[in-house]
Amino acid sequence: MTRPAVRPDLAMFEGYHSPQVEVEVRLNTNEAPGPPPRGFSEAVAAAARTIEWHRYPDRAATELRAAIGRLHQLPAANVFCANGSNEVLQTILLTFAGPGRTVLTFEPTYALHSHITRISGATPISVDRNDDFGLDVGLACSTIERERPSVTFLCSPNNPTGIVEPEATVRSVLESVDAVGGLLVVDEAYGQFAPWSAVSLLEEETPLVVSRTYSKTWAMAAARLGYALGPTWLIEELDKVVLPYHLDALKQAAGLAALEFLADMEARVSSVVEERGRIEARLIDLGCRVWPSGANFILFRPPSGDGTRVWKGLLDHSVLVRNTASWEHLDGCLRVTVGLPHENDRFLTALELVLGATS
Ligand SMILES: *Cc1c(COP(=O)(O)O)cnc(C)c1O
């Protein structure tokens, strides 16, 4: 057999890597540290019993869109739902990027922005962030005006740095994007941790779309559900491109049920923020470089600068963090997700031992 050749533009493609290792303390994928409340599981179980399993689900996810819209004080026509915000981003890129077009990211940022860009057939281009991972707005805007990307990504709070993009920055980038007929996507996977949201900038005649997910703050990574908020004309275009009936009935029910527990979600966010402060302080004590985080994770560089060795040392203590040490721009850095207090203690104790072992 001659193996069928993959698309030439994907021939050298590497899949997405995020190892799922069996450990006692898992702090590597920015999930919520605990499950949603029991009432949520009970509501989903009750909904499961009423599903007409022989029928296709509501293709438009009418109720779910309306409920998400209410959460953000927007009509349902401004809401698009998909299987995780990754599918939201994929649908946006299939619709507005694709062959012959470019997509701009500001690095370092969420790897899937450029990854899905390639899958869509478009060409990723990037601008580097400053040494402190802030954005040089002048450079960002001049690049947009010169390169005229079809899609520009901002991620706020940014993964993996944790930095919240100031409102003035987003407004400036949006103006440049608008001037070249492009689209600005603001990925707010960690939006509930930030002091402001680009949702406040949405307008019918503004080329802006904001993506959100149930995977992090809603403690529902297993559900694979995310959504976009944007102008109605944009949502209509996304609806033409996404596969029909892509959102199963149980997922739609789960997404609706979750929204009944808004106060629990907000309480989880507050306790994560409190723990984040405690971890940050201790990391600084231990001599690590720490970047101020507006999310549920912290990027840090161990004093030895030898991230991979520290990562392995932590793993020996059954603590898994994200090894970003070899990522471009992130030389020697690690990213730790804020877990439950006892998990954070395990992480900090293990880190102390690993760091102590070298000095
Ligand atoms: C985790 C994350 C997502 C979430 O993707 P899902 O497909 O919704 O699980 C999206 N964007 C960023 C920046 C993330 O960190």
The ligand as an ORCA input file, in Angstrom:
! r2SCAN-3c Opt
* xyz 0 1
  C      -8.092     26.401     28.226
  C      -8.173     27.426     27.155
  C      -9.175     27.370     26.206
  C     -10.222     26.332     26.413
  O     -10.490     25.525     25.454
  P     -11.764     24.578     25.576
  O     -11.766     23.994     24.220
  O     -12.948     25.454     25.842
  O     -11.535     23.610     26.681
  C      -9.271     28.351     25.248
  N      -8.381     29.365     25.231
  C      -7.419     29.456     26.153
  C      -6.499     30.605     26.138
  C      -7.276     28.482     27.129
  O      -6.300     28.555     28.028
*
